[in-house]
Amino acid sequence: MEDKVVKHIDENNLFSKEDKLIVAISGGCDSVALAMILHRTGYSISLAHCNFNLRNSESDKDQLFVESLAKSIGVLFYSKSFDTLKYVKEKKVSIQMAARDLRYEWLNSLLIETNSKFIVVGHHLDDSQETLFINLIRGTGIKGLLGINNINGKIIRPLLPFRKSDIISYLNKINQDYREDISNSDIKYIRNNIRKNLMPIIYSINPSYDKTFVDELSHLSEVYEVYNKVISQDVKEIVDYKKNGLIILKEDLLNTSHPKSVLRHAVSPYGFNKVDHIYQALFSESGKRFYSNTSEILIDRSKIILRKLMPESTNKFISINDKQILFPINLSFLVSDNLAYVDNHSIAYLDYDLLEFPLKIMKWKDGDYFYPLGMQKKKKLSDFFIDNKLSLFDKEDVWLLYSGNNIVWVVGYRIDDRFKLTKDSKKAYIAEYKKAGE
């Protein structure tokens, strides 16, 4: 098996024996086999182990086993302990997703610290087959049917052509122990359920399914390249990417030859893998919202607006001496004897002597009103937003500058008429708003 793995590495130019490699090792059969094969065939490796503290004393035994293995073969060993359950609670993700995030964040930092070239992991053919069915069941589009890639950035998977049974046979042949994770047999996890119940049925129907899988995957990859080229061009032409998301005009999307595929391609990087409901919402009343773990989509009157979810907003007080604030928004301040001004919604020119410090930055709420510049009557902000055709997302992004209990500026839109500069003004208080990315 060692010769076959080396041949696979060379034929696919995965890495060379001069490259420094970090083997991500759990102690299970696949990662132990990977470490032994690479070490015994002359590659430069170190071992890195994540202790997720999910299996009580068994987690510590895993770490001790891997540390002992590193010593026995004379390679460097790195380990890190994680409070995985705390991460799950804070980030509101599954245990599997938390472990994955923590693992790769640390491994990537270790890659830089050790001046290594690649992270190598022990995913094998069985993993790739199971991943295909997981994606098929959950619905991830055509890309999800490609299984697992040999290379993903700095992450390399040298064992992908090999079955788990081959790996275990190899370890038995060289008399190498490994750790068993009993959770791998718990069918409440979808991967384990597929492995234990679905895959045996498939192999009973087609004993050569491993070869069939590899051949079909190769063909599907070629098809995906063609599909991706066509859809990517449409996405490039109609998607307006912003610092915090994107905007797609409904009309532009519906005029493409494959609108649903284009929509999926555009929003899937933000965690939206199922787009049927989003697509159907284009033909119904505007205002519908859809959420992923990281982002939200608003179906507006003529647009699809996607933005990343932001932390809860915090009010901010501005003292008389403040020259700039960067949070929650970027504002700079200047007191001037020059009363000249330019017509710019991003700059507020206010009568300094009418202001009550500290000023306050806060979000708007229902019932808020102000006296828009040029008007002698008060106007509800909700009506002002309608007049200015603000989308729901635009409304939620609006900040107000307060003096005492009065709105003096709807930031980026209009100042309050009561605080404008007049011929009787002595000093100007100038506040300038800069949008993110400007």
C-alpha positions as CSV (number, residue, x, y, z in Angstrom):
1,M,0.0,0.0,0.0
2,E,2.9,2.3,0.7
3,D,4.0,2.2,-2.9
4,K,0.5,2.9,-4.1
5,V,0.1,5.9,-1.9
6,V,3.5,7.3,-3.1
7,K,2.5,6.7,-6.7
8,H,-0.8,8.5,-6.2
9,I,1.1,11.5,-4.6
10,D,3.6,11.7,-7.4
11,E,1.1,11.3,-10.3
12,N,-1.1,14.1,-8.9
13,N,1.7,16.3,-7.8
14,L,0.3,16.6,-4.2
15,F,3.7,17.4,-2.6
16,S,7.3,16.3,-2.6
17,K,9.7,14.8,0.0
18,E,11.3,18.2,0.4
19,D,8.0,19.8,1.7
20,K,7.4,20.1,5.4
21,L,4.0,18.4,6.2
22,I,1.7,18.5,9.2
23,V,-0.3,15.3,9.6
24,A,-3.6,16.0,11.4
25,I,-3.9,12.9,13.6
26,S,-6.8,11.9,15.8
27,G,-5.4,8.5,16.7
28,G,-7.9,6.6,14.5
29,C,-6.9,4.1,11.8
30,D,-6.9,6.5,8.9
31,S,-4.7,9.3,10.3
32,V,-2.4,6.8,12.0
33,A,-2.0,4.9,8.7
34,L,-1.3,8.2,6.9
35,A,1.4,9.2,9.4
36,M,3.1,5.8,9.2
37,I,3.0,5.6,5.4
38,L,4.5,9.1,5.0
39,H,7.1,8.5,7.7
40,R,8.2,5.1,6.4
41,T,8.5,6.4,2.8
42,G,10.7,9.3,3.7
43,Y,8.4,12.3,3.8
44,S,9.1,15.2,6.3
45,I,6.3,15.2,8.8
46,S,5.2,16.4,12.2
47,L,2.0,15.3,14.0
48,A,-0.7,17.6,15.2
49,H,-3.6,16.5,17.5
50,C,-6.8,18.3,18.5
51,N,-8.2,17.3,21.9
52,F,-11.9,18.4,21.7
53,N,-12.7,17.1,25.2
54,L,-15.8,15.4,24.1
55,R,-15.2,11.9,25.3
56,N,-14.1,12.4,28.9
57,S,-11.0,10.3,29.8
58,E,-11.0,8.8,26.3
59,S,-10.0,12.1,24.8
60,D,-6.9,12.3,27.0
61,K,-6.1,8.7,26.1
62,D,-6.2,9.6,22.4
63,Q,-3.8,12.4,23.0
64,L,-1.4,10.2,25.0
65,F,-1.5,7.6,22.3
66,V,-0.7,10.0,19.5
67,E,2.1,11.7,21.5
68,S,3.6,8.3,22.2
69,L,3.4,7.4,18.5
70,A,5.3,10.7,17.6
71,K,8.0,9.8,20.0
72,S,8.4,6.3,18.8
73,I,8.9,7.4,15.2
74,G,11.0,10.5,16.1
75,V,8.9,13.3,14.8
76,L,7.7,16.6,16.3
77,F,4.3,16.6,18.1
78,Y,1.8,19.4,18.6
79,S,-1.4,19.4,20.5
80,K,-4.2,21.8,21.5
81,S,-7.1,21.4,23.9
82,F,-10.4,23.0,23.0
83,D,-13.6,23.8,25.0
84,T,-15.7,22.6,22.1
85,L,-19.1,22.7,23.9
86,K,-18.5,26.3,24.9
87,Y,-17.8,27.1,21.2
88,V,-21.0,25.3,20.2
89,K,-23.0,27.4,22.7
90,E,-21.4,30.7,21.6
91,K,-21.5,30.2,17.9
92,K,-24.8,28.2,17.8
93,V,-23.4,25.4,15.6
94,S,-23.4,21.6,15.7
95,I,-20.6,19.8,17.6
96,Q,-19.3,18.5,14.3
97,M,-19.1,22.0,12.8
98,A,-17.5,23.4,15.9
99,A,-14.8,20.7,15.9
100,R,-14.2,21.3,12.2
101,D,-13.9,25.1,12.7
102,L,-11.6,24.8,15.7
103,R,-9.5,22.1,14.1
104,Y,-8.7,24.0,10.8
105,E,-8.3,27.4,12.5
106,W,-5.6,26.0,14.7
107,L,-4.0,23.8,12.0
108,N,-3.7,26.8,9.6
109,S,-2.1,28.9,12.3
110,L,0.3,26.0,13.1
111,L,1.2,25.8,9.4
112,I,2.4,29.4,9.6
113,E,4.2,29.1,12.9
114,T,6.1,26.0,11.9
115,N,6.8,27.2,8.3
116,S,5.3,24.0,7.0
117,K,3.8,23.8,3.5
118,F,0.8,21.6,3.7
119,I,-1.7,20.0,6.2
120,V,-2.3,16.4,5.3
121,V,-5.4,14.6,6.5
122,G,-6.5,11.0,6.4
123,H,-9.8,11.1,4.5
124,H,-10.3,8.0,2.3
125,L,-12.6,6.7,-0.4
126,D,-15.3,5.6,2.1
127,D,-15.4,9.2,3.5
128,S,-15.8,10.6,0.0
129,Q,-18.7,8.1,-0.8
130,E,-20.4,9.0,2.4
131,T,-20.0,12.7,1.8
132,L,-21.7,12.4,-1.5
133,F,-24.8,10.8,0.0
134,I,-24.9,13.3,2.9
135,N,-24.9,16.1,0.4
136,L,-27.5,14.4,-1.7
137,I,-29.8,13.9,1.3
138,R,-29.3,17.5,2.6
139,G,-29.3,19.1,-0.8
140,T,-26.2,21.1,-1.7
141,G,-26.4,21.4,-5.5
142,I,-24.2,19.7,-8.1
143,K,-21.0,20.7,-6.4
144,G,-21.9,18.6,-3.4
145,L,-22.0,15.5,-5.6
146,L,-18.3,15.7,-6.3
147,G,-17.3,14.0,-3.0
148,I,-14.1,15.2,-1.4
149,N,-11.3,16.8,-3.3
150,N,-7.6,15.7,-3.2
151,I,-6.6,19.3,-2.6
152,N,-8.4,22.1,-0.9
153,G,-6.0,25.1,-0.6
154,K,-3.3,24.0,1.9
155,I,-5.1,20.8,2.9
156,I,-4.1,17.6,1.1
157,R,-5.8,14.2,1.2
158,P,-3.3,11.5,0.0
159,L,-5.6,8.5,0.9
160,L,-8.7,9.4,-1.1
161,P,-8.3,6.5,-3.6
162,F,-8.1,3.9,-0.8
163,R,-10.9,2.1,1.1
164,K,-10.9,1.9,4.8
165,S,-10.6,-1.9,4.7
166,D,-7.3,-1.3,2.8
167,I,-6.1,1.0,5.5
168,I,-6.9,-1.4,8.3
169,S,-5.2,-4.3,6.5
170,Y,-2.1,-2.1,6.1
171,L,-2.0,-1.4,9.9
172,N,-2.5,-5.0,10.7
173,K,0.3,-5.9,8.4
174,I,2.8,-3.6,10.1
175,N,1.5,-4.4,13.6
176,Q,0.5,-0.8,14.3
177,D,-2.1,-0.1,16.9
178,Y,-4.7,2.7,16.6
179,R,-7.5,4.1,18.7
180,E,-11.2,3.3,18.2
181,D,-13.8,6.0,18.7
182,I,-17.1,4.3,19.8
183,S,-19.1,7.3,18.6
184,N,-18.3,6.3,15.1
185,S,-20.8,3.5,15.5
186,D,-23.6,5.7,16.8
187,I,-26.2,5.9,13.9
188,K,-27.8,9.1,15.3
189,Y,-25.1,10.7,13.2
190,I,-26.0,10.8,9.5
191,R,-22.5,9.7,8.3
192,N,-22.5,6.7,10.6
193,N,-26.0,5.8,9.6
194,I,-25.0,5.9,5.9
195,R,-21.8,3.9,6.6
196,K,-23.5,1.2,8.6
197,N,-26.9,0.8,6.8
198,L,-26.7,2.3,3.3
199,M,-23.2,1.4,2.0
200,P,-23.5,-2.4,2.6
201,I,-26.6,-2.4,0.5
202,I,-24.9,-0.5,-2.4
203,Y,-21.9,-2.9,-2.3
204,S,-24.2,-5.9,-2.3
205,I,-25.8,-4.6,-5.5
206,N,-22.5,-3.6,-7.1
207,P,-19.5,-5.2,-5.5
208,S,-17.3,-3.0,-7.7
209,Y,-18.9,0.2,-6.6
210,D,-15.6,1.7,-5.4
211,K,-14.3,1.6,-9.1
212,T,-17.7,2.8,-10.4
213,F,-17.7,5.7,-7.9
214,V,-14.3,6.9,-8.9
215,D,-15.1,6.6,-12.7
216,E,-18.4,8.4,-12.3
217,L,-16.9,11.1,-10.1
218,S,-14.3,11.8,-12.8
219,H,-17.0,12.2,-15.4
220,L,-19.1,14.4,-13.0
221,S,-16.2,16.6,-12.3
222,E,-15.8,17.3,-16.1
223,V,-19.5,18.1,-16.3
224,Y,-19.2,20.4,-13.3
225,E,-16.4,22.3,-15.0
226,V,-18.6,23.1,-18.0
227,Y,-21.6,24.0,-15.8
228,N,-19.5,26.1,-13.5
229,K,-18.0,28.1,-16.4
230,V,-21.5,29.0,-17.8
231,I,-23.1,29.8,-14.5
232,S,-20.1,31.7,-13.2
233,Q,-20.3,34.0,-16.2
234,D,-23.9,34.8,-15.5
235,V,-23.1,35.5,-11.8
236,K,-20.3,37.8,-12.8
237,E,-22.6,39.8,-15.0
238,I,-25.6,40.3,-12.7
239,V,-24.3,40.1,-9.1
240,D,-23.3,43.4,-7.4
241,Y,-20.9,42.4,-4.6
242,K,-20.8,44.6,-1.6
243,K,-18.4,44.7,1.4
244,N,-21.1,43.1,3.5
245,G,-23.0,40.9,1.0
246,L,-24.5,41.3,-2.5
247,I,-27.4,42.7,-4.5
248,I,-29.1,41.0,-7.5
249,L,-31.8,42.7,-9.5
250,K,-34.8,40.4,-10.0
251,E,-35.1,41.2,-13.6
252,D,-31.5,40.5,-14.4
253,L,-31.7,37.1,-12.6
254,L,-34.9,36.1,-14.4
255,N,-33.4,37.0,-17.7
256,T,-30.6,34.5,-17.4
257,S,-31.0,31.1,-19.0
258,H,-30.8,29.2,-15.7
259,P,-32.0,31.6,-13.0
260,K,-32.3,29.1,-10.1
261,S,-28.8,27.7,-10.7
262,V,-27.4,31.2,-10.9
263,L,-29.1,32.1,-7.7
264,R,-27.7,29.0,-5.9
265,H,-24.2,29.7,-7.2
266,A,-24.4,33.3,-5.9
267,V,-25.7,32.6,-2.5
268,S,-24.3,29.2,-1.5
269,P,-21.0,30.7,-0.3
270,Y,-23.1,32.4,2.4
271,G,-24.6,29.2,3.7
272,F,-27.7,29.1,1.5
273,N,-27.6,25.6,-0.2
274,K,-31.4,25.2,-0.7
275,V,-32.8,27.9,-2.9
276,D,-36.2,26.6,-4.0
277,H,-38.1,28.7,-1.4
278,I,-35.9,31.8,-2.1
279,Y,-36.5,31.4,-5.8
280,Q,-40.3,31.0,-5.3
281,A,-40.4,34.1,-3.2
282,L,-39.4,36.2,-6.2
283,F,-42.9,35.7,-7.5
284,S,-44.8,36.6,-4.4
285,E,-45.1,39.6,-2.1
286,S,-41.8,41.4,-1.2
287,G,-40.4,41.5,2.3
288,K,-39.7,37.8,2.8
289,R,-36.5,36.9,4.6
290,F,-34.3,33.8,4.7
291,Y,-31.5,33.0,7.1
292,S,-28.3,30.9,7.2
293,N,-26.0,30.7,10.1
294,T,-24.0,33.7,8.9
295,S,-26.3,35.7,6.6
296,E,-29.8,36.8,5.7
297,I,-31.6,37.4,2.4
298,L,-34.3,39.9,1.9
299,I,-36.6,39.7,-1.2
300,D,-37.2,43.4,-1.8
301,R,-39.5,45.0,-4.4
302,S,-37.0,44.7,-7.3
303,K,-33.9,43.2,-5.7
304,I,-32.5,40.3,-3.8
305,I,-30.4,41.7,-1.0
306,L,-28.0,39.5,0.9
307,R,-26.0,40.7,3.9
308,K,-23.9,39.1,6.6
309,L,-25.5,39.0,10.0
310,M,-24.1,41.7,12.3
311,P,-23.7,41.8,16.1
312,E,-26.4,43.5,18.1
313,S,-26.1,47.3,17.8
314,T,-24.8,49.4,20.7
315,N,-25.6,53.0,21.4
316,K,-22.7,55.4,21.5
317,F,-22.2,58.7,23.3
318,I,-20.2,61.5,21.7
319,S,-18.5,64.0,24.0
320,I,-17.8,67.6,23.0
321,N,-14.1,66.7,22.5
322,D,-14.5,63.7,20.3
323,K,-13.0,64.0,16.9
324,Q,-13.9,60.6,15.5
325,I,-15.7,57.4,16.4
326,L,-15.3,54.1,14.5
327,F,-18.1,52.1,16.2
328,P,-20.9,51.5,15.6
329,I,-20.3,53.6,12.5
330,N,-17.5,55.8,11.2
331,L,-18.1,59.4,12.1
332,S,-15.7,62.4,12.3
333,F,-16.4,65.7,13.9
334,L,-15.2,69.3,13.6
335,V,-16.2,72.6,15.2
336,S,-15.6,75.5,12.8
337,D,-16.2,79.3,12.6
338,N,-16.6,78.8,8.9
339,L,-20.4,78.6,8.2
340,A,-20.0,77.7,4.5
341,Y,-21.4,74.3,3.6
342,V,-21.8,71.9,0.7
343,D,-24.9,69.9,-0.2
344,N,-23.8,66.4,0.8
345,H,-26.1,63.9,2.6
346,S,-23.0,62.3,4.2
347,I,-22.1,65.6,6.0
348,A,-24.2,67.3,8.6
349,Y,-23.7,71.0,9.2
350,L,-25.3,71.8,12.5
351,D,-25.6,74.9,14.7
352,Y,-23.1,74.2,17.5
353,D,-24.8,76.4,20.1
354,L,-28.0,74.5,19.8
355,L,-26.5,71.1,20.6
356,E,-26.6,69.4,24.0
357,F,-23.6,67.3,24.7
358,P,-22.9,64.5,24.9
359,L,-24.6,63.6,21.7
360,K,-25.8,60.1,21.1
361,I,-25.8,57.6,18.2
362,M,-28.6,55.1,18.3
363,K,-30.9,53.0,16.1
364,W,-34.4,54.3,15.1
365,K,-37.6,52.8,16.5
366,D,-41.3,53.0,15.6
367,G,-42.8,56.3,16.4
368,D,-39.6,58.3,16.0
369,Y,-40.0,61.6,14.2
370,F,-38.0,64.7,13.2
371,Y,-38.3,67.9,11.2
372,P,-36.7,67.2,7.9
373,L,-34.5,70.1,6.5
374,G,-36.7,72.5,4.7
375,M,-39.9,71.4,6.5
376,Q,-41.7,73.2,9.4
377,K,-43.8,70.1,10.3
378,K,-42.6,67.0,12.0
379,K,-42.5,63.7,10.0
380,K,-42.4,60.1,11.2
381,L,-39.2,58.4,10.2
382,S,-41.3,55.5,8.8
383,D,-43.0,57.9,6.4
384,F,-39.6,59.5,5.6
385,F,-38.2,56.1,4.7
386,I,-41.1,55.3,2.4
387,D,-40.8,58.7,0.6
388,N,-37.1,57.9,0.0
389,K,-37.8,54.3,-1.1
390,L,-35.6,52.7,1.5
391,S,-35.6,48.9,1.5
392,L,-36.1,47.0,4.7
393,F,-32.4,46.4,5.0
394,D,-31.7,50.0,4.4
395,K,-34.1,51.0,7.1
396,E,-32.4,48.6,9.6
397,D,-29.0,50.1,8.8
398,V,-30.1,53.7,9.6
399,W,-28.5,55.4,12.6
400,L,-29.7,58.6,14.3
401,L,-27.6,61.4,15.9
402,Y,-29.4,62.7,19.0
403,S,-29.0,65.9,21.0
404,G,-30.9,65.4,24.2
405,N,-34.2,63.9,23.2
406,N,-34.2,65.3,19.7
407,I,-33.0,63.8,16.4
408,V,-30.6,66.2,14.8
409,W,-29.5,64.0,11.9
410,V,-30.8,60.9,10.2
411,V,-27.2,59.8,9.4
412,G,-26.5,59.8,5.7
413,Y,-30.0,61.2,4.7
414,R,-31.2,64.5,6.2
415,I,-30.6,66.8,9.2
416,D,-33.3,68.2,11.4
417,D,-34.4,71.7,10.3
418,R,-34.4,73.0,13.9
419,F,-30.6,72.5,14.1
420,K,-29.5,73.9,10.7
421,L,-27.1,76.7,10.2
422,T,-28.7,80.2,9.9
423,K,-27.5,83.8,9.6
424,D,-27.5,84.0,13.4
425,S,-25.3,80.9,13.9
426,K,-21.8,81.5,15.4
427,K,-20.2,78.1,15.0
428,A,-20.8,75.1,12.9
429,Y,-20.6,71.5,14.2
430,I,-19.7,69.4,11.2
431,A,-20.2,65.6,11.3
432,E,-19.1,63.5,8.4
433,Y,-20.2,59.9,7.8
434,K,-18.1,57.4,6.0
435,K,-19.6,54.1,4.9
436,A,-17.8,50.8,5.4
437,G,-15.1,50.4,2.8
438,E,-14.9,54.1,1.9
